[in-house]
Amino acid sequence: MEWYVLLSIALAAVVAAVLLFTLAPAIIIDRAVFGSRQDKREKFKYFTPEEFSLNTEVIPVSYCGVNLYANIYTVKPVEECGAVVIFAHGFGAGTSSYMTEIAHFAKCGFAVVAADAYGCNNSAGKKIKGFYAGAEAVIAAYIAVKSEKRLKDKKVVLVGHSWGAYSVAAACGKVKADGVVAISGFNAPAQCLCDQLKHMGALGKTYAPLLHGWFWLFNIFKFGACGNTKAVNAVKKSGTKALAIHGEKDKTVPLKHSFAKLAEGVGAQVVMLADKRHNPYNTVAAEAQLASLTGAHNFANGEEEKAYFASFDWQAATEEDAEVMAAIDRFIANA
C-alpha cells in the first residue's frame, strides 16, 4: 500500500476520532442546555405582582410568530412614569424569579416591561433555542415599547441579570436604548457554556476548550452572524451608556469572562463587589440563604423535604442590597 494511502487513512481516522469525541458531546450538551423549556420549580416560592401591590397590564411582544408573556408593571398610571425599564431575566423561571426587583423599579416610578423569553415560564416554545434568543426577546420588547403610545416617547433603559445581562447588552447593537445595566453578565455565549462545563470537575475542564468551536458554530446555525455577538462589542459599537455590576465571588460567570471585567475598556461604569456572588443586587446574607437552598440536600423522606421548603425564608433569600439598588436607580435616572 502506498504511503499516501496510509497517510489518508490515518488522517481520516483522526478526523473521525475528533468528530466522535468532540462533536457528539457538543451536540448532547447543547441539547441538554437549550433543547428544553425553562419553567418554575415545583417546590420553590415565587412572589406575585399582587404581593407587591403592582399594577399589571399585558403588552404584546411578538417573537417567532407568538406573543411572549409580557407585562407592564407599575405602581401609578403609565402616563406618569418617568422612564421605561425593560427587564430581562436569567435562566430559570422567567420574570417570576425577579418580582422583587421588578417591584423595586416600579416603586421608583418607572414603568417596567418584562417578558418571559421564548420557551420560558409562561411564554410559548418547546425549547429556549440559545443564549442569543434572550437578546431577540429584548429587541422584541423594545419594539413593543416603541409601539405603545404611552411609552414610546419615554427614556428606555435595559436591565438584566445573568443571561438577561448578556441579553440586554447584546441587544444594544440592534436598538437605541438610553442606557443598559448588566448584572452578573457574561460576554460571549460559547465561552459561557464552556465555563459551565468546568464545574463538572477534571473531565469538564479538559473537554471545555475542545468543544468551544462547536458551540460557536451551533450559534451561527441557530442565529446567523448575531449568534456569537459579544456583549462588550455590542455596547461599544452602539455607544450606549452602560453600568456593569459583578460579584468577585461569582462562580457561575467567572470574573475574567464577565461583561463587567471587559467593559472597563469601553467606558462603562463598573461596580465590582468583593463580597458578592452571582446575585449582587441582594445582600450578602440573602446570597448565603439562597446558596443553602440550591445546595445539596439529603432528605430522609418526602415529608422532610416538604417541611424544609415550607419553612424556608423566601423573604430573607431575596433581601435587596439597598446601596446596589440605589446605584442602579441613579444610573437609570441619569441615563
C-alpha positions in Angstrom: 0.0 0.0 0.0 1.4 3.4 -1.0 2.4 5.8 1.8 0.0 8.5 0.8 -2.9 6.0 1.1 -1.8 5.1 4.6 -1.5 8.8 5.4 -5.0 9.4 4.1 -6.4 6.6 6.2 -4.6 7.9 9.3 -5.9 11.5 8.7 -9.4 10.1 8.2 -9.1 8.2 11.4 -8.0 11.3 13.3 -10.9 13.3 11.8 -13.3 10.5 12.8 -11.9 10.5 16.3 -12.3 14.3 16.6 -15.9 14.1 15.5 -16.6 11.2 17.8 -15.0 12.7 20.9 -15.9 16.4 20.4 -18.9 16.8 18.1 -21.1 14.2 19.7 -20.6 15.5 23.3 -21.1 19.1 22.0 -24.5 18.2 20.4 -25.5 16.4 23.6 -24.6 19.3 25.8 -26.2 21.9 23.5 -29.5 19.9 23.5 -29.3 19.4 27.3 -29.0 23.1 27.9 -31.1 24.7 25.1 -33.3 21.8 23.9 -36.0 22.0 26.5 -38.1 24.6 28.4 -37.1 26.6 31.5 -40.0 26.6 33.9 -40.8 27.1 37.6 -39.5 24.6 40.2 -42.4 22.9 41.8 -41.2 23.4 45.4 -40.0 27.0 45.1 -41.9 30.1 46.2 -42.3 32.8 43.5 -43.6 36.1 44.6 -46.5 37.6 42.6 -47.2 41.1 41.5 -50.2 41.2 43.8 -47.9 40.7 46.8 -46.1 44.0 45.9 -49.4 45.8 45.1 -48.2 46.2 41.5 -50.5 47.1 38.6 -50.0 44.8 35.7 -51.0 45.3 32.1 -50.4 42.9 29.2 -48.2 44.3 26.4 -48.0 42.4 23.1 -44.4 41.3 22.5 -44.2 39.4 19.2 -41.5 36.8 18.7 -41.2 33.7 16.4 -44.9 34.0 15.4 -46.2 34.1 19.0 -46.8 36.8 21.7 -44.4 36.3 24.6 -45.9 36.5 28.0 -45.1 40.2 28.8 -46.5 42.8 31.1 -46.1 46.5 32.1 -45.6 46.7 35.9 -46.3 50.0 37.6 -47.5 51.5 40.9 -49.0 54.5 39.2 -50.6 55.3 35.9 -48.3 54.5 33.0 -48.5 58.1 31.7 -47.0 59.3 35.0 -44.0 57.0 34.9 -40.7 58.7 34.4 -38.9 56.1 32.3 -39.3 52.6 30.9 -37.2 49.8 32.3 -37.1 46.7 30.0 -36.1 43.9 32.4 -34.5 40.7 31.1 -34.5 37.6 33.3 -31.8 34.9 33.8 -32.0 31.1 33.3 -34.9 29.6 35.2 -38.5 30.6 35.9 -38.6 33.8 33.8 -39.8 37.0 35.3 -41.3 35.2 38.2 -37.9 34.8 39.8 -37.3 38.6 39.7 -40.6 40.0 41.0 -38.7 41.7 44.0 -36.5 43.6 41.5 -39.4 44.4 39.2 -41.3 45.8 42.1 -38.4 47.9 43.3 -38.1 49.6 39.9 -41.8 50.1 39.7 -41.9 51.7 43.1 -39.1 54.1 41.9 -41.6 55.4 39.5 -40.5 53.5 36.4 -42.7 51.5 34.0 -41.2 48.1 34.0 -41.7 46.0 30.9 -40.7 42.3 31.4 -41.2 39.3 29.2 -40.6 35.6 29.6 -38.2 34.6 26.9 -39.3 32.1 24.3 -39.5 28.6 25.9 -39.5 30.1 29.4 -42.2 30.1 32.1 -45.5 31.5 30.7 -44.3 32.0 27.2 -44.8 29.5 24.4 -42.0 27.4 22.9 -40.8 23.9 23.3 -37.1 25.0 23.9 -35.2 28.1 24.6 -33.0 27.8 21.5 -29.8 29.5 22.7 -28.4 32.5 24.5 -29.0 35.0 21.7 -32.7 34.2 21.9 -32.7 36.3 25.1 -31.3 39.3 23.1 -34.0 38.7 20.5 -36.7 38.8 23.2 -35.3 42.2 24.5 -35.4 43.6 21.0 -39.0 42.4 20.6 -39.8 44.1 23.9 -38.2 47.3 22.8 -40.2 47.3 19.6 -43.4 46.7 21.7 -42.5 49.7 23.9 -42.0 52.0 20.9 -45.3 50.8 19.5 -47.2 51.7 22.7 -48.3 55.4 22.6 -48.0 55.9 26.3 -44.4 54.6 26.4 -42.8 55.4 23.0 -41.5 58.8 23.9 -40.1 57.9 27.3 -36.5 57.2 28.1 -35.7 53.4 27.8 -33.1 51.7 29.9 -32.4 47.9 29.5 -31.7 46.0 32.8 -30.8 42.3 33.1 -29.3 39.7 35.3 -27.0 36.8 34.2 -28.4 35.5 30.9 -30.6 38.6 31.0 -27.5 40.8 31.4 -26.0 39.3 28.3 -29.3 39.7 26.5 -29.7 43.4 27.2 -26.0 44.2 26.4 -26.1 42.2 23.1 -29.4 43.9 22.2 -27.8 47.3 22.3 -26.4 46.6 18.8 -30.0 46.5 17.5 -31.9 49.1 19.5 -31.4 52.7 20.6 -31.6 52.4 24.3 -30.7 55.3 26.6 -28.8 53.1 28.9 -28.1 49.4 29.8 -27.5 47.8 33.2 -25.8 44.4 33.1 -25.7 42.5 36.4 -23.5 39.4 36.5 -23.5 39.1 32.8 -21.2 37.1 30.6 -19.6 38.4 27.4 -19.6 35.6 24.9 -22.2 32.8 24.5 -19.8 29.9 23.6 -17.4 30.8 26.3 -20.2 30.9 28.9 -21.2 27.4 28.0 -17.6 26.2 28.3 -17.3 27.9 31.7 -20.4 25.9 33.0 -18.7 22.7 31.9 -15.7 23.5 34.1 -17.9 23.0 37.1 -18.0 19.3 36.2 -14.5 18.6 37.5 -11.4 17.5 35.7 -13.3 16.0 32.8 -15.3 19.2 32.2 -12.2 21.4 32.4 -10.4 19.1 29.9 -13.3 19.0 27.4 -14.4 22.6 27.6 -11.7 24.1 25.3 -12.2 21.3 22.8 -15.9 22.0 22.5 -15.8 25.8 22.2 -15.5 25.8 18.4 -18.6 23.5 18.1 -20.7 25.8 20.4 -19.6 28.8 18.3 -20.7 27.0 15.1 -24.0 25.9 16.6 -24.8 29.6 17.4 -24.2 30.5 13.8 -26.6 27.8 12.6 -29.3 29.0 15.0 -29.0 32.8 14.8 -26.7 33.6 11.9 -23.9 36.2 12.4 -25.7 37.5 15.5 -25.4 34.2 17.3 -21.9 34.9 18.7 -22.4 38.6 19.5 -20.1 39.7 22.2 -21.8 41.9 24.8 -18.9 44.4 25.1 -18.7 44.8 21.3 -22.4 45.5 21.0 -22.3 48.2 23.7 -19.2 49.7 22.3 -20.5 49.9 18.8 -23.8 51.3 19.8 -22.3 53.9 22.2 -24.9 53.0 24.8 -24.2 54.3 28.3 -23.6 51.2 30.5 -23.5 50.2 34.1 -21.9 46.8 34.8 -22.2 45.1 38.3 -20.4 41.9 39.2 -19.6 39.9 42.3 -16.0 38.9 42.6 -17.1 35.6 44.2 -19.3 34.7 41.3 -18.7 31.1 40.2 -21.5 31.0 37.7 -19.9 33.7 35.5 -16.2 33.9 36.2 -14.9 37.4 36.5 -12.3 37.1 33.8 -15.0 36.3 31.2 -17.6 38.7 32.5 -19.1 41.7 30.8 -18.1 43.8 33.7 -14.4 42.9 33.5 -14.2 43.5 29.8 -16.5 46.6 29.9 -13.9 48.5 31.8 -12.2 49.2 28.4 -15.2 50.6 26.7 -16.1 53.4 29.0 -18.8 51.6 31.1 -19.4 52.4 34.7 -18.2 49.3 36.5 -19.0 48.2 40.1 -17.1 45.2 41.4 -18.3 43.8 44.7 -15.7 41.8 46.6 -18.1 40.0 48.9 -20.8 39.2 46.4 -21.6 36.1 44.3 -24.0 35.7 41.4 -26.8 37.8 42.8 -25.0 41.0 43.8 -28.2 43.1 44.0 -29.0 41.0 47.1 -27.4 41.3 50.5 -24.6 39.0 51.5 -26.9 37.3 53.9 -29.5 36.8 51.2 -27.0 35.2 48.8 -25.9 32.8 51.6 -29.6 31.9 52.2 -30.1 31.3 48.5 -27.0 29.2 48.3 -28.3 27.0 51.1 -31.5 26.5 49.1 -29.8 25.4 45.9 -27.1 23.4 47.7 -27.1 19.6 48.1 -29.7 18.1 50.5 -30.1 14.6 51.8 -33.7 14.4 52.9 -34.7 11.2 54.7 -38.1 11.2 53.1 -40.6 13.3 51.1 -42.1 14.7 54.3 -38.8 16.1 55.4 -38.2 17.7 52.0 -41.7 19.2 52.1 -41.1 20.6 55.5 -37.8 22.1 54.5 -39.2 24.1 51.6 -42.3 25.1 53.6 -40.2 26.6 56.3 -37.6 28.2 54.0 -37.4 32.0 54.5 -38.0 33.3 50.9 -38.1 36.9 52.0 -34.6 36.6 53.5 -33.3 34.9 50.3 -34.4 37.9 48.2 -33.5 40.8 50.5 -32.0 43.5 48.3 -28.8 45.4 48.9 -30.0 49.0 49.3 -26.7 50.5 48.1 -26.5 48.4 45.0 -30.1 49.0 44.0 -29.7 52.8 44.7 -26.7 52.8 42.3 -28.9 51.3 39.6 -31.7 53.7 40.3 -29.3 56.7 40.0 -28.0 55.3 36.7 -31.5 54.9 35.3 -32.5 58.4 36.4 -29.4 60.0 34.8 -29.2 57.9 31.6 
